[in-house]
Amino acid sequence: MQLNKTLGALLLTVGAAAAHADPLQIYLDAAPNVYGSPNYASWQASTVAALSNGSFVNMVDGANAANVGTTQYAAPDMAVTGFGNLGSQLTWIVDFGPTAQPTDFTYSMSYMLDGVATDFWSGSDSAAGTVTWGTFGSMQFATGSNGDTYGFLRTAFAPEDIPGGSETPAGEAALVSYIAGNIGNVTLNVIDANGSPVGTLTASQNNVPEPASIALVGLALAGMGFARRRKA
């Protein structure tokens, strides 16, 4: 997948969709890489438990502690790799309630790439009753103790998605830098059988400050304090 290419202008249609007028609740978090990370299953289980009892907090697992409780993400939240801890996937969690199902709806996701809106997905597998998101596999489903069905939709980029990218620590650092500089808002839309939007959520980027930037801020604050003392 090349980031400088539009990944299709396609709404993903799944199954024989039924009308659904009620708005769906959508949440956001950063999940371990579902493809191989030993931490994904426990993350999903704890997330579903929190959603079921009403204690879930957006972005509680994100890379930037300042983003907890918001719909903001940091670049490391959607940088996946094939080595180490396998990276992270920015994840939308859709609460379908106790009666609706993920296959009742169509979905679209777009992200801002260098200021240009770009569609993220390129196909679907309705025959299997699942939704396929570009190179990121099928929607994950889970049922909470409250009887609600939850769908997990992931957004991520890998080192090979950027020019000259490589599956190395240096390649991962380059990927995070690329995401921080080139990727903007990411928006998920859920549409019912009548073509009406029943859920939408936009994630905006708020990156973790670089250590050098933190040091500069600290020096600036120290300088301000010194100036105040001289004036006193």
N, C-alpha and C positions, 0 to 999 in steps of 0.2 A: 504494500500500500504506500503510495506516495502522497505526502501531505499537500503537494501543490496540485493535486488533481481532485476534482469534485467526485465524491464517492457515490454519486447517483442522486437524482432528484426524485426519489421514490418513496412514497408512503408505504409502509409495510403492512399489507393486509393479511389478517390471520383468521382462518376459519370462516364460518358463517356468523358474522358479527350481529349481535342483538342490540337494540336501542338501549341506551343507558343515559338517563338525563341527569343523574346526581353527580356532582363533582367528586373526583377521586383525590385522596390525599397523597401527596408525593413528598418523600423525605430524601435526604442526601447524606452520604458518608464516603469515606475512603476505605476500601476493602483490600485485604490481601489478594494477590493474584489467584483467581479461581483455578487457573491452569497449573497446578502443581504445588502451590503453597500449602504446607501442613497446617497453616493458621486459618485457612478460609472457612472450614466447617465450623470451628468454634466461634469465629466472628459472626457467621450467619446465624447460628443458634442463639447467641447472646443478643444479636440485633432483633431477631424475631421475638424473643422473650420481652425485650424492652418495648418494642412496638405494641405487643399484646397487652402489657400492663400500663401503657401510657407514659413510660419514663424515658423513651428514646429522645436523644438530643442530636441534632444535626452536626455533622463533621466532628464528632467526638473522637474519631480515630484518624483525623487528618494530621498532616505534617506540621501545620502551624497552629499552636494552641490558641492564638488570637481568633481563629476562625470557628471555634467551638460555639454552637448555637446559631450559626449563620448559614447562608447558602454560598459562602465563599470557599475557594479551594486554593491550594498552593501547587506549584508545578510538580513537586514530587508525588502528589496525590494521584497522578495518572501517568506515571512513568514505569512501565513494566520491563523486565529483563528476563533472560534465560539463565541467569546465574545468581548466586547469592541468595537473598531473601525473595527473589523473583519480582520485587517491586509492588506497586499499588495501582488499583483501578478505581477511578472516581465512579461512584455507584449511586444510581437513583433507585429508590425503593418505593414502588407503587402499592398502596393499600387498596385492593379491589373490593373490600368488604366481604360479608359472608355468602353472598349469592353470585356476584359477577365473577367472571373468569378472565385471565389475560387474553384468551382467544376471542373475546367479545369486542376487541378494539383494534384500531390501527395506530401506528406509532411513527413519529418522525423525530429526528434529532439533528441539530445543526450546531456548528461551532464557528467562531470568528477566526479565520486564518489570515493574518496580516491585514485585518480590517475587512475581509471579504467573507460573507456568510457562505458556509460550505456544508453540504449535506454529509452526514456521517455514515449512513448504512447503504448497503448495496443489494440486499436480497432477503428472501424469507423462505421458510420451509413449513408451509401451512399443512402439508400432508402429515407431518409428524406431530402437528399440534404445538409446535414451538416457533419462536421467532429467532431468526439468525441476524446478528448485527455485524455486518462487514466481516472482519477477520476475528471477531471476538466471541463467536459461538452463540449458544442459545441462552435465552432468558432463563434464569434460575427461579423456581417456584418454591414456596414454603407456606405452610398453614400454621397460624398462630394458635395459642391456647384459647383465644377469644373467637375462633372460628373464621377469622379473616384470611383471605389468600393474599400473599405478598409476592410481587414480582421484582426481580433484581436485574437492572439494566446497567451495563458497564461501559465506561468510556476510558480508553487508554491508548498510549502510543509506546512503541518499542524503538530501540536504537536504530533498527534497520529502516524505520519510517522517515529518517532524516538523511540528508545527503552526507555520504561518507560515514554513516553510523556503523558502530561495531558493538558486539556483545562483550564488552569489557568494562571495567570500572570507569575508564576514561570516556567510553562511549555512553555510559549511563549519565555521567556528569554533563556531557555535551547535549544529551537528550533533555535533561532537566532545564538546561540553559535555553535550549531551543523552545521548549514549551513556554517558559517564562517570558521569552521575547516575542513569540509569534502567535500563541494561542490565546484567544480572549474568552468571551462568554460562551457557554455551552447550554443549549436549551432543549429540553425534552417536551414534546407535545403528545398527548393521548387523545384520540378522536373516536367518537362513537359511530355507530352504523349510519347515522343521519348526517355525518360529516361535521358534527358539532364538537368543539373542544371540550373535554370534560376534565382535563388536568394539564397543567403546564408548570414547569419549574426551570428557572435559569440559574446556573452556577456562574459566578464571576470570580476572576482570579485576584487573589491577595497573597503574594508570595512571602515566604520566610525571608527576612532580611539577610543579606550576605554577612559573614563575620566582619569583613572589612567595613561594611556600611554601619554595622553596630558600633564598631570601634570609633568611626568618625563621629557618629551621633554622641557617643560618650565623651569624646574630646570636645565637641561643640558645647555640650552641657557643662562640662568642667570649666571651659573658657568663660561661659556666661556667668558661672558662679564666681570665678576669680574677678571678672569685671565688676560684679555687684559689690564684692568685698572692697575693691579699690575705691569705688564711689562712696562707700559708707564712711 
